[in-house]
Amino acid sequence: MRNTKELISSSVFMFAIASFVECSSLIYGNAGITKNDTWLTVITGFIVSLPIVWVFVSLFEKFPGKNIIEIDDIIFGKIGGKIISILYIFFFFLISLSNCSLMGDFVVGIIMPETPKVAILILFIIVCVYAVRKGIEAMTNYSKLFYFIAFSALILAIFLLLNQAKFSNLLPMFSLPIKKYIQSTHQTAVMQFGNIFVFTMLVPSLKNPQNIKKPIFGGLIIGAIFMLGVVLIDILVLGPAEALVAFPSFDVVRLVDIENIMTRMDFIFEIVFILLFFFKISILLYVTVTAIAQTCNIKSYKALVPVVGAIFISFTLPLYDSAGDAAYIRANIFPIFHTFFVLILPLITLIIAVIRAFRKNKEVKVS
C-alpha cells in the first residue's frame, strides 16, 4: 500500500542505501579470512552482488509501489504470503539484533569501556525509536548529510595517513586457498551488499516507484566505492595486524600523527561511527515494525516502535556468548542465512511471478 503522506525522492533513496553500506564498511570483518587480499574480495563481492540485487529489483519492477510483504500476499496467497512474511520479519529482526550488538560492542569497547552495554543500548534505541516515529521521510532526509560526512572523513583519513601507508602490505597477492576467496566473496555479496534488500520495505514511500533500478544500483555503487577505500587504507596502514582487531577502521585513525600537532583525531571518527550506526539501526527498526504491522494488518506501525525497540534491547544482550562466538557466527552461519533471504526466496518469488505472467498472457492470446 502506497504511503502518500511520507514520500522520498530517488536521490534520497540512493544515498540512504549508500549510507547503509557505509556503516557495513566500517564494521567489515573479512580480514580474518582473506588477510591482505580482502580488498580483492570487496570487488568480487560487489560483482557477485549485482545479479543478486537484479533479482529483487526485477521483482519490484513487476510490482511497482509494492513492498516485499505485499508482493508475498499477491504471489503466495493469503496464507502462504503470511508464512513467507513471518520469515522475513525474523530475518529483519535478527540482522537488527546483530547490528545492535556490534554498536554496543563498539561504544563499550572503544569509547566508554566502563559503561554497561545495556545502558548504551537503552540510550541508543530511545533515539532510534524517536527517529522512526518521526517517519521514514524525516529519517532518510539526512542520508545525504550522513554519506558526505562519512565520505569526507574517509578522504581526510587517507590524506593524514599517507605517510604511514605501505604498499608492500598488499603483497603477496593470491597466496591463499581458493576457498578463502570464495568464502569472503560470498560473505561480502550477501551480507555487506545484499543486505540492502531491507530497502524493499521502503518502496511504497518512493515518489517514483517505477524507477527503482537507478537509485538502488546507484546507492550500491557509491557505497561499494566507499567500502573499497576503507578496506584499502586499513590494509595499507595496519598490514597483518588488521586481522587481529575488532574495528580496524577505528584503529587506523588512531594512528594519525602529523608532527605531534594533529593527533587523537579518532573523536571525529567516533562521531561518524555513531551517526552511521544510528542511521542503519533506525532503518532496520522501521523495516521490522512496518513488516509486522502489514503482516498483522495493523493500520499504523508507530505504536509498535517502542515495543519492538524494547525487544531489540532485551534480545541483543544474550545474542552471543562471547566475541569469539559472534565472529564465528558472522563468518560461517550468517552468510548462509542471508543467502536464503536476499537471493533464494526473492528468486523463487520472481520465477513464480514470471510463470504466472506468462500463463496469463498465453490465456489472453488463446481467448
Salt bridges, closest charged atoms under 4 A:
GLU61 OE2 - LYS213 NZ 3.71
ASP105 OD1 - LYS117 NZ 2.84
ASP266 OD2 - ARG264 NH2 3.32
